[in-house]
Amino acid sequence: MATDIAAPRRRSEKSRTAIVEATRKLLMERGFDKLTIEAVAARAGVGKQTIYRWWPSRHALVADVTLEDADRILRPVARTDDVAADLCAWAVTLATALTTVRGNAMLRALTTAGVEHQDTAARLHAGFNQPIHDAVRGRLTAEGLTAESARDATDAIVGGIVYAILSEGRSFDPHRAESITRTVIAGITTR
């Protein structure tokens, strides 16, 4: 007696897209803390098992969705003759992106997911934090700063902006990012 063996189910791009979109919308509506796999499944019109087949946890799902959006925020730093102007323009662009509804939700989800799950933190660091730091550090080392000074200045610029946005939310004025950046650069040049 022959037994029919079903072909393994393959990822449906339509389902994947629905899950990603549902996750994005729910993150903006509810935030990371109130996002559930059940809510994503219901909004996407799929079963929970479909989500868990592709993502082992809520953290992994949020990380993937967030990293898909990260390319809208990750930008290289321009290289002109004025490093301060280049970094200030980059910083204002970053702050503007992180104070939109979507960008702010993404930043908060990144922070929360990274704190709660070590594997997710590593993925988010590699896909989001590291590229941002590399962009600034690369621009500073191109100006002749030592690797250590560039690292510290990068931490101060990026950390100052991100911390302020996490603290103030969308009310953070993106042009304050320029002030933060100029303050750090002034500190570097007076050493």
Buried (B, 14 or more C-beta within 10 A) or exposed (E): EEEEEEEEEEEEEEBBEBBBBBBBBBBBEEEBEEBEBEBBBBBBEBEEEBBBEBBEBBBBBBBBBBBBBBEEBBBEBBEEEEBBBBBBBBBBBBBBBBBBEBBBBBBBBBBBBBEBBEEBBEBBBEBBBEBBBBBBBBBBBEBEBEEEBBBBBBBBBBEBBBEBBBEEEEEBBBEBBBBBBBEBBEEBEEE
